[in-house]
């Protein structure tokens, strides 16, 4: 069974397959068309084909380093296996993309079995962090969990009110401080409240300023120290929210955050709004971090747990002429 058939079989068993297809439609049309275009005048794995493949991968936002790795690996496998047809090369490409993602071993989500599981949401302003916090809350509520929110993004005008409005809509408690107040104080109050009210999750929406890396580092370090004193092992997860439409610039942002705090996973928002869905592979290759969730639309239900097989099938469905 070829990789396309395996991906399709896996994909059809997923309950959210329709959302993946609709959310990745722009990327699928763009990526599949670019790759299919390489079949015109295809004469095998030669220098011209490899150059065109490189361009197609760069246009899909894999970035120069990751794209070069993919091209080299496709060339090596094609020569080793004596692949000659374009369909075989297409299968090989998808296989390389999948192998690149799964080559890292991911840990399961760290759940605090003794009490509240604390999740820090970090990321630059405009990445969709606050809205994503609301979507994540909805996802946990759907699982029957009790959630408390901490509005610790005290420096961005309106951020506290925005999260409080979402909390009201979702029917959860939101602990907030005053604008421009100390975010660590908010987190301490929220941690105590979450413990007292036996919450399953405390999700902290943190500040996203990047103007000064030292300040960001100090702020995040302090927030980590204060919550650790309240809840053992906290924060249990630190999820970096990245806007998929910013492309390689998002990876530059991610590097700053991974240098300043122990990021455990990525949430990629607005993937439905970009034709450059290859950013997932670049994130994995350059940062080694798992993509935990992806945003595939505007509604609360459109934040979906990331699944590499569904993602690749959604991205490459247009490559499959018949399967």
Secondary structure, 3 states (H helix, E strand, C coil): CCHHHHHHHHHHCCCCHHHHHHHCHHHHHHHHHHHHHCCCCCCCCCHHHHHHHHHHHHHCCCCHHHHHHHHHHHHHHHHHHCCCCHHHHHHHHHHHHHHHHHCCCCCCCCCCCCCCEEEEEECCCCCCHHHHHHHHHHHHHHCCCCEEEEEECCCCCCHHHHHHHHHHHHCCEEEECCCCCCHHHHHHHHHHHHHHCCCCEEEEEECCCCCCHHHHHHHHHHHHHHHHHHCCCCCCEEEEEEEHHHCHHHHHHHHHHHHHCCCCEEEEECHHHCCCCCHHHHHHHHHCCCEEEEECCCCHHHEEECCHHHHHHHHHHHHCCCC
